[in-house]
Amino acid sequence: MPNGFLSKNQAEVALDLVNRYLEFTCEEERAKYLGADSYLGLYERAYRLILETAEMGEKPPTGFKA
């Protein structure tokens, strides 16, 4: 099974998004999400954003605009 972005389902993409966010944010922001409830809340927000975007049929722009 490929391990790429396109092979992941929406829940896995949301989890990756949350993990990347926490990886690259400051210590103060990371500390907010140490508890399970706050981490799951952040995950829920990311997952809902992905679902809402998929429902609207929007795709993020790719490449450079001319």
PyMOL Python script that loads the backbone (N, CA, C, O; Angstrom):
from pymol import cmd

cmd.read_pdbstr("""\
ATOM      1  N   MET A   1       0.843  -1.178   0.000  1.00  0.00           N
ATOM      2  CA  MET A   1       0.000   0.000   0.000  1.00  0.00           C
ATOM      3  C   MET A   1       0.893   1.247   0.000  1.00  0.00           C
ATOM      4  O   MET A   1       1.787   1.354   0.839  1.00  0.00           O
ATOM      5  N   PRO A   2       0.671   2.186  -0.917  1.00  0.00           N
ATOM      6  CA  PRO A   2       1.496   3.384  -0.966  1.00  0.00           C
ATOM      7  C   PRO A   2       1.314   4.237   0.276  1.00  0.00           C
ATOM      8  O   PRO A   2       0.250   4.235   0.896  1.00  0.00           O
ATOM      9  N   ASN A   3       2.349   4.956   0.627  1.00  0.00           N
ATOM     10  CA  ASN A   3       2.311   5.793   1.817  1.00  0.00           C
ATOM     11  C   ASN A   3       2.360   7.264   1.418  1.00  0.00           C
ATOM     12  O   ASN A   3       3.176   8.017   1.949  1.00  0.00           O
ATOM     13  N   GLY A   4       1.519   7.677   0.512  1.00  0.00           N
ATOM     14  CA  GLY A   4       1.508   9.045   0.039  1.00  0.00           C
ATOM     15  C   GLY A   4       0.261   9.787   0.467  1.00  0.00           C
ATOM     16  O   GLY A   4      -0.678   9.196   1.002  1.00  0.00           O
ATOM     17  N   PHE A   5       0.261  11.085   0.228  1.00  0.00           N
ATOM     18  CA  PHE A   5      -0.853  11.948   0.614  1.00  0.00           C
ATOM     19  C   PHE A   5      -2.143  11.527  -0.073  1.00  0.00           C
ATOM     20  O   PHE A   5      -3.206  11.529   0.549  1.00  0.00           O
ATOM     21  N   LEU A   6      -2.062  11.167  -1.347  1.00  0.00           N
ATOM     22  CA  LEU A   6      -3.268  10.843  -2.100  1.00  0.00           C
ATOM     23  C   LEU A   6      -3.863   9.497  -1.723  1.00  0.00           C
ATOM     24  O   LEU A   6      -5.018   9.224  -2.051  1.00  0.00           O
ATOM     25  N   SER A   7      -3.104   8.652  -1.045  1.00  0.00           N
ATOM     26  CA  SER A   7      -3.617   7.342  -0.678  1.00  0.00           C
ATOM     27  C   SER A   7      -4.291   7.337   0.686  1.00  0.00           C
ATOM     28  O   SER A   7      -4.759   6.290   1.134  1.00  0.00           O
ATOM     29  N   LYS A   8      -4.351   8.474   1.349  1.00  0.00           N
ATOM     30  CA  LYS A   8      -4.925   8.546   2.694  1.00  0.00           C
ATOM     31  C   LYS A   8      -6.381   8.982   2.642  1.00  0.00           C
ATOM     32  O   LYS A   8      -6.790   9.743   1.765  1.00  0.00           O
ATOM     33  N   ASN A   9      -7.158   8.481   3.606  1.00  0.00           N
ATOM     34  CA  ASN A   9      -8.550   8.928   3.688  1.00  0.00           C
ATOM     35  C   ASN A   9      -8.603  10.254   4.447  1.00  0.00           C
ATOM     36  O   ASN A   9      -7.582  10.729   4.943  1.00  0.00           O
ATOM     37  N   GLN A  10      -9.771  10.837   4.536  1.00  0.00           N
ATOM     38  CA  GLN A  10      -9.921  12.165   5.129  1.00  0.00           C
ATOM     39  C   GLN A  10      -9.520  12.205   6.603  1.00  0.00           C
ATOM     40  O   GLN A  10      -8.943  13.191   7.060  1.00  0.00           O
ATOM     41  N   ALA A  11      -9.819  11.151   7.341  1.00  0.00           N
ATOM     42  CA  ALA A  11      -9.458  11.106   8.760  1.00  0.00           C
ATOM     43  C   ALA A  11      -7.943  11.063   8.928  1.00  0.00           C
ATOM     44  O   ALA A  11      -7.399  11.707   9.825  1.00  0.00           O
ATOM     45  N   GLU A  12      -7.269  10.318   8.080  1.00  0.00           N
ATOM     46  CA  GLU A  12      -5.808  10.249   8.159  1.00  0.00           C
ATOM     47  C   GLU A  12      -5.168  11.574   7.767  1.00  0.00           C
ATOM     48  O   GLU A  12      -4.166  11.978   8.356  1.00  0.00           O
ATOM     49  N   VAL A  13      -5.730  12.241   6.791  1.00  0.00           N
ATOM     50  CA  VAL A  13      -5.222  13.544   6.388  1.00  0.00           C
ATOM     51  C   VAL A  13      -5.399  14.551   7.534  1.00  0.00           C
ATOM     52  O   VAL A  13      -4.506  15.358   7.795  1.00  0.00           O
ATOM     53  N   ALA A  14      -6.538  14.503   8.209  1.00  0.00           N
ATOM     54  CA  ALA A  14      -6.767  15.398   9.345  1.00  0.00           C
ATOM     55  C   ALA A  14      -5.762  15.129  10.459  1.00  0.00           C
ATOM     56  O   ALA A  14      -5.245  16.066  11.068  1.00  0.00           O
ATOM     57  N   LEU A  15      -5.487  13.873  10.726  1.00  0.00           N
ATOM     58  CA  LEU A  15      -4.507  13.523  11.750  1.00  0.00           C
ATOM     59  C   LEU A  15      -3.117  14.020  11.370  1.00  0.00           C
ATOM     60  O   LEU A  15      -2.395  14.546  12.217  1.00  0.00           O
ATOM     61  N   ASP A  16      -2.739  13.858  10.111  1.00  0.00           N
ATOM     62  CA  ASP A  16      -1.448  14.377   9.644  1.00  0.00           C
ATOM     63  C   ASP A  16      -1.388  15.890   9.765  1.00  0.00           C
ATOM     64  O   ASP A  16      -0.365  16.449  10.160  1.00  0.00           O
ATOM     65  N   LEU A  17      -2.481  16.545   9.426  1.00  0.00           N
ATOM     66  CA  LEU A  17      -2.542  17.996   9.519  1.00  0.00           C
ATOM     67  C   LEU A  17      -2.314  18.467  10.954  1.00  0.00           C
ATOM     68  O   LEU A  17      -1.544  19.398  11.190  1.00  0.00           O
ATOM     69  N   VAL A  18      -2.976  17.833  11.897  1.00  0.00           N
ATOM     70  CA  VAL A  18      -2.824  18.190  13.306  1.00  0.00           C
ATOM     71  C   VAL A  18      -1.390  17.928  13.762  1.00  0.00           C
ATOM     72  O   VAL A  18      -0.784  18.769  14.426  1.00  0.00           O
ATOM     73  N   ASN A  19      -0.853  16.773  13.409  1.00  0.00           N
ATOM     74  CA  ASN A  19       0.509  16.446  13.829  1.00  0.00           C
ATOM     75  C   ASN A  19       1.535  17.412  13.247  1.00  0.00           C
ATOM     76  O   ASN A  19       2.466  17.823  13.939  1.00  0.00           O
ATOM     77  N   ARG A  20       1.369  17.770  11.990  1.00  0.00           N
ATOM     78  CA  ARG A  20       2.296  18.737  11.367  1.00  0.00           C
ATOM     79  C   ARG A  20       2.159  20.117  12.021  1.00  0.00           C
ATOM     80  O   ARG A  20       3.152  20.799  12.274  1.00  0.00           O
ATOM     81  N   TYR A  21       0.939  20.503  12.281  1.00  0.00           N
ATOM     82  CA  TYR A  21       0.719  21.794  12.942  1.00  0.00           C
ATOM     83  C   TYR A  21       1.448  21.832  14.283  1.00  0.00           C
ATOM     84  O   TYR A  21       2.145  22.799  14.593  1.00  0.00           O
ATOM     85  N   LEU A  22       1.283  20.783  15.067  1.00  0.00           N
ATOM     86  CA  LEU A  22       1.924  20.746  16.377  1.00  0.00           C
ATOM     87  C   LEU A  22       3.438  20.603  16.271  1.00  0.00           C
ATOM     88  O   LEU A  22       4.171  21.049  17.155  1.00  0.00           O
ATOM     89  N   GLU A  23       3.898  19.994  15.212  1.00  0.00           N
ATOM     90  CA  GLU A  23       5.340  19.843  15.013  1.00  0.00           C
ATOM     91  C   GLU A  23       6.015  21.183  14.742  1.00  0.00           C
ATOM     92  O   GLU A  23       7.134  21.424  15.194  1.00  0.00           O
ATOM     93  N   PHE A  24       5.335  22.044  14.008  1.00  0.00           N
ATOM     94  CA  PHE A  24       5.955  23.284  13.579  1.00  0.00           C
ATOM     95  C   PHE A  24       5.498  24.527  14.326  1.00  0.00           C
ATOM     96  O   PHE A  24       5.940  25.630  14.005  1.00  0.00           O
ATOM     97  N   THR A  25       4.632  24.378  15.303  1.00  0.00           N
ATOM     98  CA  THR A  25       4.175  25.533  16.068  1.00  0.00           C
ATOM     99  C   THR A  25       5.076  25.743  17.289  1.00  0.00           C
ATOM    100  O   THR A  25       5.926  24.907  17.596  1.00  0.00           O
ATOM    101  N   CYS A  26       4.883  26.839  17.961  1.00  0.00           N
ATOM    102  CA  CYS A  26       5.719  27.154  19.123  1.00  0.00           C
ATOM    103  C   CYS A  26       5.345  26.290  20.334  1.00  0.00           C
ATOM    104  O   CYS A  26       4.273  25.686  20.380  1.00  0.00           O
ATOM    105  N   GLU A  27       6.238  26.251  21.289  1.00  0.00           N
ATOM    106  CA  GLU A  27       6.022  25.445  22.503  1.00  0.00           C
ATOM    107  C   GLU A  27       4.753  25.860  23.245  1.00  0.00           C
ATOM    108  O   GLU A  27       4.025  25.012  23.761  1.00  0.00           O
ATOM    109  N   GLU A  28       4.495  27.144  23.296  1.00  0.00           N
ATOM    110  CA  GLU A  28       3.316  27.657  23.999  1.00  0.00           C
ATOM    111  C   GLU A  28       2.031  27.113  23.375  1.00  0.00           C
ATOM    112  O   GLU A  28       1.106  26.718  24.084  1.00  0.00           O
ATOM    113  N   GLU A  29       1.985  27.097  22.060  1.00  0.00           N
ATOM    114  CA  GLU A  29       0.801  26.585  21.358  1.00  0.00           C
ATOM    115  C   GLU A  29       0.688  25.070  21.542  1.00  0.00           C
ATOM    116  O   GLU A  29      -0.408  24.550  21.752  1.00  0.00           O
ATOM    117  N   ARG A  30       1.816  24.363  21.464  1.00  0.00           N
ATOM    118  CA  ARG A  30       1.810  22.905  21.660  1.00  0.00           C
ATOM    119  C   ARG A  30       1.298  22.532  23.039  1.00  0.00           C
ATOM    120  O   ARG A  30       0.592  21.536  23.198  1.00  0.00           O
ATOM    121  N   ALA A  31       1.653  23.330  24.035  1.00  0.00           N
ATOM    122  CA  ALA A  31       1.251  23.039  25.417  1.00  0.00           C
ATOM    123  C   ALA A  31      -0.267  23.059  25.574  1.00  0.00           C
ATOM    124  O   ALA A  31      -0.810  22.391  26.453  1.00  0.00           O
ATOM    125  N   LYS A  32      -0.951  23.822  24.726  1.00  0.00           N
ATOM    126  CA  LYS A  32      -2.415  23.895  24.795  1.00  0.00           C
ATOM    127  C   LYS A  32      -3.074  22.559  24.466  1.00  0.00           C
ATOM    128  O   LYS A  32      -4.202  22.301  24.885  1.00  0.00           O
ATOM    129  N   TYR A  33      -2.374  21.713  23.718  1.00  0.00           N
ATOM    130  CA  TYR A  33      -2.980  20.485  23.205  1.00  0.00           C
ATOM    131  C   TYR A  33      -2.366  19.216  23.803  1.00  0.00           C
ATOM    132  O   TYR A  33      -2.401  18.153  23.183  1.00  0.00           O
ATOM    133  N   LEU A  34      -1.813  19.330  24.992  1.00  0.00           N
ATOM    134  CA  LEU A  34      -1.238  18.166  25.663  1.00  0.00           C
ATOM    135  C   LEU A  34      -2.313  17.229  26.200  1.00  0.00           C
ATOM    136  O   LEU A  34      -2.113  16.015  26.243  1.00  0.00           O
ATOM    137  N   GLY A  35      -3.436  17.776  26.603  1.00  0.00           N
ATOM    138  CA  GLY A  35      -4.533  16.959  27.115  1.00  0.00           C
ATOM    139  C   GLY A  35      -5.312  16.302  25.985  1.00  0.00           C
ATOM    140  O   GLY A  35      -5.394  16.840  24.880  1.00  0.00           O
ATOM    141  N   ALA A  36      -5.874  15.154  26.264  1.00  0.00           N
ATOM    142  CA  ALA A  36      -6.604  14.395  25.241  1.00  0.00           C
ATOM    143  C   ALA A  36      -7.800  15.180  24.702  1.00  0.00           C
ATOM    144  O   ALA A  36      -8.035  15.188  23.493  1.00  0.00           O
ATOM    145  N   ASP A  37      -8.552  15.833  25.573  1.00  0.00           N
ATOM    146  CA  ASP A  37      -9.739  16.561  25.123  1.00  0.00           C
ATOM    147  C   ASP A  37      -9.381  17.693  24.171  1.00  0.00           C
ATOM    148  O   ASP A  37     -10.037  17.870  23.145  1.00  0.00           O
ATOM    149  N   SER A  38      -8.355  18.454  24.500  1.00  0.00           N
ATOM    150  CA  SER A  38      -7.983  19.572  23.635  1.00  0.00           C
ATOM    151  C   SER A  38      -7.380  19.076  22.320  1.00  0.00           C
ATOM    152  O   SER A  38      -7.605  19.676  21.269  1.00  0.00           O
ATOM    153  N   TYR A  39      -6.614  17.982  22.377  1.00  0.00           N
ATOM    154  CA  TYR A  39      -6.043  17.408  21.154  1.00  0.00           C
ATOM    155  C   TYR A  39      -7.156  16.900  20.238  1.00  0.00           C
ATOM    156  O   TYR A  39      -7.142  17.149  19.032  1.00  0.00           O
ATOM    157  N   LEU A  40      -8.116  16.187  20.820  1.00  0.00           N
ATOM    158  CA  LEU A  40      -9.229  15.679  20.016  1.00  0.00           C
ATOM    159  C   LEU A  40     -10.080  16.812  19.460  1.00  0.00           C
ATOM    160  O   LEU A  40     -10.619  16.701  18.359  1.00  0.00           O
ATOM    161  N   GLY A  41     -10.205  17.902  20.212  1.00  0.00           N
ATOM    162  CA  GLY A  41     -10.921  19.072  19.712  1.00  0.00           C
ATOM    163  C   GLY A  41     -10.233  19.673  18.497  1.00  0.00           C
ATOM    164  O   GLY A  41     -10.891  20.064  17.533  1.00  0.00           O
ATOM    165  N   LEU A  42      -8.905  19.746  18.546  1.00  0.00           N
ATOM    166  CA  LEU A  42      -8.140  20.254  17.406  1.00  0.00           C
ATOM    167  C   LEU A  42      -8.294  19.321  16.204  1.00  0.00           C
ATOM    168  O   LEU A  42      -8.459  19.779  15.074  1.00  0.00           O
ATOM    169  N   TYR A  43      -8.240  18.018  16.454  1.00  0.00           N
ATOM    170  CA  TYR A  43      -8.424  17.027  15.393  1.00  0.00           C
ATOM    171  C   TYR A  43      -9.820  17.159  14.784  1.00  0.00           C
ATOM    172  O   TYR A  43      -9.980  17.105  13.564  1.00  0.00           O
ATOM    173  N   GLU A  44     -10.821  17.332  15.634  1.00  0.00           N
ATOM    174  CA  GLU A  44     -12.194  17.472  15.141  1.00  0.00           C
ATOM    175  C   GLU A  44     -12.336  18.688  14.241  1.00  0.00           C
ATOM    176  O   GLU A  44     -13.007  18.621  13.212  1.00  0.00           O
ATOM    177  N   ARG A  45     -11.713  19.793  14.617  1.00  0.00           N
ATOM    178  CA  ARG A  45     -11.769  21.005  13.787  1.00  0.00           C
ATOM    179  C   ARG A  45     -11.117  20.755  12.428  1.00  0.00           C
ATOM    180  O   ARG A  45     -11.646  21.173  11.397  1.00  0.00           O
ATOM    181  N   ALA A  46      -9.973  20.076  12.425  1.00  0.00           N
ATOM    182  CA  ALA A  46      -9.281  19.787  11.164  1.00  0.00           C
ATOM    183  C   ALA A  46     -10.130  18.863  10.294  1.00  0.00           C
ATOM    184  O   ALA A  46     -10.245  19.073   9.086  1.00  0.00           O
ATOM    185  N   TYR A  47     -10.715  17.851  10.902  1.00  0.00           N
ATOM    186  CA  TYR A  47     -11.531  16.888  10.161  1.00  0.00           C
ATOM    187  C   TYR A  47     -12.771  17.561   9.573  1.00  0.00           C
ATOM    188  O   TYR A  47     -13.123  17.309   8.421  1.00  0.00           O
ATOM    189  N   ARG A  48     -13.428  18.403  10.347  1.00  0.00           N
ATOM    190  CA  ARG A  48     -14.610  19.115   9.840  1.00  0.00           C
ATOM    191  C   ARG A  48     -14.248  20.025   8.682  1.00  0.00           C
ATOM    192  O   ARG A  48     -14.997  20.126   7.710  1.00  0.00           O
ATOM    193  N   LEU A  49     -13.101  20.692   8.779  1.00  0.00           N
ATOM    194  CA  LEU A  49     -12.654  21.569   7.704  1.00  0.00           C
ATOM    195  C   LEU A  49     -12.454  20.775   6.415  1.00  0.00           C
ATOM    196  O   LEU A  49     -12.840  21.224   5.336  1.00  0.00           O
ATOM    197  N   ILE A  50     -11.854  19.606   6.533  1.00  0.00           N
ATOM    198  CA  ILE A  50     -11.641  18.760   5.364  1.00  0.00           C
ATOM    199  C   ILE A  50     -12.973  18.291   4.791  1.00  0.00           C
ATOM    200  O   ILE A  50     -13.160  18.307   3.574  1.00  0.00           O
ATOM    201  N   LEU A  51     -13.895  17.875   5.648  1.00  0.00           N
ATOM    202  CA  LEU A  51     -15.204  17.420   5.173  1.00  0.00           C
ATOM    203  C   LEU A  51     -15.984  18.552   4.508  1.00  0.00           C
ATOM    204  O   LEU A  51     -16.596  18.351   3.459  1.00  0.00           O
ATOM    205  N   GLU A  52     -15.964  19.730   5.106  1.00  0.00           N
ATOM    206  CA  GLU A  52     -16.679  20.872   4.531  1.00  0.00           C
ATOM    207  C   GLU A  52     -16.110  21.245   3.175  1.00  0.00           C
ATOM    208  O   GLU A  52     -16.855  21.564   2.249  1.00  0.00           O
ATOM    209  N   THR A  53     -14.804  21.205   3.060  1.00  0.00           N
ATOM    210  CA  THR A  53     -14.165  21.524   1.789  1.00  0.00           C
ATOM    211  C   THR A  53     -14.540  20.495   0.733  1.00  0.00           C
ATOM    212  O   THR A  53     -14.793  20.844  -0.420  1.00  0.00           O
ATOM    213  N   ALA A  54     -14.574  19.224   1.129  1.00  0.00           N
ATOM    214  CA  ALA A  54     -14.945  18.156   0.187  1.00  0.00           C
ATOM    215  C   ALA A  54     -16.404  18.282  -0.239  1.00  0.00           C
ATOM    216  O   ALA A  54     -16.729  18.039  -1.401  1.00  0.00           O
ATOM    217  N   GLU A  55     -17.281  18.658   0.680  1.00  0.00           N
ATOM    218  CA  GLU A  55     -18.705  18.811   0.350  1.00  0.00           C
ATOM    219  C   GLU A  55     -18.937  19.938  -0.644  1.00  0.00           C
ATOM    220  O   GLU A  55     -19.801  19.833  -1.515  1.00  0.00           O
ATOM    221  N   MET A  56     -18.177  21.010  -0.519  1.00  0.00           N
ATOM    222  CA  MET A  56     -18.341  22.150  -1.411  1.00  0.00           C
ATOM    223  C   MET A  56     -17.684  21.897  -2.761  1.00  0.00           C
ATOM    224  O   MET A  56     -17.873  22.668  -3.702  1.00  0.00           O
ATOM    225  N   GLY A  57     -16.913  20.818  -2.854  1.00  0.00           N
ATOM    226  CA  GLY A  57     -16.265  20.501  -4.118  1.00  0.00           C
ATOM    227  C   GLY A  57     -15.079  21.378  -4.419  1.00  0.00           C
ATOM    228  O   GLY A  57     -14.591  21.403  -5.549  1.00  0.00           O
ATOM    229  N   GLU A  58     -14.614  22.093  -3.431  1.00  0.00           N
ATOM    230  CA  GLU A  58     -13.469  22.972  -3.650  1.00  0.00           C
ATOM    231  C   GLU A  58     -12.189  22.159  -3.609  1.00  0.00           C
ATOM    232  O   GLU A  58     -12.049  21.209  -2.838  1.00  0.00           O
ATOM    233  N   LYS A  59     -11.281  22.556  -4.446  1.00  0.00           N
ATOM    234  CA  LYS A  59      -9.958  21.955  -4.433  1.00  0.00           C
ATOM    235  C   LYS A  59      -8.958  23.084  -4.234  1.00  0.00           C
ATOM    236  O   LYS A  59      -9.110  24.162  -4.809  1.00  0.00           O
ATOM    237  N   PRO A  60      -7.952  22.842  -3.434  1.00  0.00           N
ATOM    238  CA  PRO A  60      -6.960  23.885  -3.236  1.00  0.00           C
ATOM    239  C   PRO A  60      -6.208  24.160  -4.537  1.00  0.00           C
ATOM    240  O   PRO A  60      -5.972  23.246  -5.327  1.00  0.00           O
ATOM    241  N   PRO A  61      -5.839  25.405  -4.756  1.00  0.00           N
ATOM    242  CA  PRO A  61      -5.090  25.717  -5.973  1.00  0.00           C
ATOM    243  C   PRO A  61      -3.735  25.039  -5.932  1.00  0.00           C
ATOM    244  O   PRO A  61      -3.128  24.885  -4.872  1.00  0.00           O
ATOM    245  N   THR A  62      -3.275  24.639  -7.099  1.00  0.00           N
ATOM    246  CA  THR A  62      -1.952  24.037  -7.194  1.00  0.00           C
ATOM    247  C   THR A  62      -1.118  24.829  -8.189  1.00  0.00           C
ATOM    248  O   THR A  62      -1.652  25.452  -9.108  1.00  0.00           O
ATOM    249  N   GLY A  63       0.152  24.800  -8.003  1.00  0.00           N
ATOM    250  CA  GLY A  63       1.053  25.488  -8.929  1.00  0.00           C
ATOM    251  C   GLY A  63       1.018  26.990  -8.749  1.00  0.00           C
ATOM    252  O   GLY A  63       0.509  27.503  -7.752  1.00  0.00           O
ATOM    253  N   PHE A  64       1.556  27.673  -9.710  1.00  0.00           N
ATOM    254  CA  PHE A  64       1.634  29.131  -9.678  1.00  0.00           C
ATOM    255  C   PHE A  64       0.619  29.719 -10.650  1.00  0.00           C
ATOM    256  O   PHE A  64       0.373  29.174 -11.726  1.00  0.00           O
ATOM    257  N   LYS A  65       0.048  30.827 -10.250  1.00  0.00           N
ATOM    258  CA  LYS A  65      -0.881  31.521 -11.153  1.00  0.00           C
ATOM    259  C   LYS A  65      -0.082  32.387 -12.108  1.00  0.00           C
ATOM    260  O   LYS A  65       0.915  33.001 -11.729  1.00  0.00           O
ATOM    261  N   ALA A  66      -0.532  32.425 -13.339  1.00  0.00           N
ATOM    262  CA  ALA A  66       0.160  33.200 -14.366  1.00  0.00           C
ATOM    263  C   ALA A  66      -0.278  34.639 -14.353  1.00  0.00           C
ATOM    264  O   ALA A  66       0.204  35.438 -15.155  1.00  0.00           O
TER     265      ALA A  66
END
""", "prot")
cmd.dss("prot")
cmd.show_as("cartoon", "prot")
cmd.util.cbc("prot")
cmd.orient("prot")
